[in-house]
Amino acid sequence: MILESIAGAGLAKAGAALGAAIAVIGAAYGIGNIGKSSVESIARQPSAAGDIRSSMILTAAFVEGAALFAIVVCLLVVVM
């Protein structure tokens, strides 16, 4: 009985770590795509660089916020 709960806790921690890793990888991929697209857009239309840059920063902040939320949820699984 006790061994089953210990094994379950270990699996929960491993699952939370895997979830946090997937969240970070997804955020890195998303921000990379945002940066790539914004650089391509600025290269095509340099006069709109300011608008593109501000949209890029806002979108990157949203992606980072979602990733941070996912990591916090994973950490709560470990703590509880």
Residue pairs with C-beta under 8 A, 6 or more apart in sequence:
12 77
12 78
13 77
13 78
15 77
16 74
16 75
16 77
16 78
17 74
17 78
19 70
19 73
19 74
19 77
20 70
20 71
20 74
20 75
23 67
23 70
23 71
23 74
24 67
24 71
26 67
27 63
27 64
27 66
27 67
30 63
31 60
31 63
31 64
34 56
34 59
34 60
34 63
35 56
35 60
38 52
38 53
38 55
38 56
41 48
41 52
42 48
42 49
42 52
42 53
45 52
